[in-house]
Amino acid sequence: MLYSEKVMDHFQHPRNVGTIEDADGVGEVGNAKCGDIMKIYLKIKDGVIEDCKFNTFGCGSAIATSSMATEMIKGQKVEDALQLSNKAVVEALDGLPAHKIHCSVLAEEAVKAAVKDYYDKNGIAYDPTLFTSCDGDCEHCG
């Protein structure tokens, strides 16, 4: 399968690239098997994601999914960002090749890791089951 126009656009012109020095939450996830590493930074004010940036070391799909994920959560309430699913990211990009779906999973996990970091830093109680990670051992990462 060829990449969709949206995937190519987000790969060639990624949105929200960079770091936020005084980020309220930072999430870094990676998978040594595929070599992709994503880091997402969140700036949160009054429970809303005011800004988010990402740095991704990886393939075009990893960059595109990071870019799309940050676009999807910007302006959202923190708890709504936790609802971001890899499937929603894939749909927003008009699909990904099956062997690249793991990149969208990493994007979802990076967002969740950044939110968890924000919760931890601010002593906000949360349900730990919201932050389960496959650690690269699940079917789609294999």
Secondary structure, DSSP 8 states (H G I E B T S, - for coil): ----HHHHHHHHS-SSBS--TT-SEEEEEEETTTTEEEEEEEEEETTEEEEEEEEEES-HHHHHHHHHHHHHHTTSBHHHHTT--HHHHHHHTT---GGGHHHHHHHHHHHHHHHHHHHHHTT----GGGG---TT-SGGG-
